[in-house]
Amino acid sequence: VQLVESGGGLVQPGGSLRLSCAASGSIFSINTMGWYRQAPGKQRELVATIPRYGSTNYADSVQGRFTISRDNAENSVHLQMNSLRPEDTAVYYCNANIRPTWGYAMDYWGEGTPVTVSS
């Protein structure tokens, strides 16, 4: 099982980016999916999560600017980021709680995609 992110890059303040993450491998089911980020010199923090069915959850710092969504048929999760600020600069990691066909559910992480917000 692996998670592969895409969509990071350099954007000016006030701009937008869309991150995507696709899960692949021997997957039986996927529970909660989410995005986390880690800025230089800081701990990794939650950005947003979305269960297979139910309500989304956002960090206060991104509420109203970021939107998380998922496509259960394609085992993917997306993060639409609008009104980006310099303080959003970080490496963004995809996370998913996945039950593989061969075992119990556990958390998987992508390798991260960098987002830089700068003029």
QUICOR-V63979 format. One record per residue. N is the residue number from 1. PHI is phi in whole degrees, -180 to 180 (NA if undefined). Layout:
n = (N N)
phi = (PHI PHI)
//
This chain:
n = (1 2 3 4 5 6 7 8 9 10 11 12 13 14 15 16 17 18 19 20 21 22 23 24 25 26 27 28 29 30 31 32 33 34 35 36 37 38 39 40 41 42 43 44 45 46 47 48 49 50 51 52 53 54 55 56 57 58 59 60 61 62 63 64 65 66 67 68 69 70 71 72 73 74 75 76 77 78 79 80 81 82 83 84 85 86 87 88 89 90 91 92 93 94 95 96 97 98 99 100 101 102 103 104 105 106 107 108 109 110 111 112 113 114 115 116 117 118 119)
phi = (NA -146 -117 -127 -95 -155 108 -72 161 -101 -144 -79 -54 90 -83 -132 -144 -125 -96 -131 -144 -119 -96 -143 117 -86 -102 -91 -159 -123 -90 -70 -120 -166 -125 -127 -143 -138 -86 -55 77 -123 -79 -66 -133 -72 -105 -163 -134 -145 -77 -62 -137 132 -87 -83 -137 -129 -67 -57 -69 -116 -54 88 -114 -109 -133 -100 -148 -145 -121 -65 -68 -107 53 -131 -137 -130 -134 -88 -115 -115 50 -66 -121 -55 -72 -84 -61 -178 -90 -101 -115 -87 -134 -149 -93 -122 -98 -76 -67 -108 -167 -87 -67 -154 -83 -121 -126 -82 -82 99 -132 -79 -124 -122 -111 -159 -94)
//
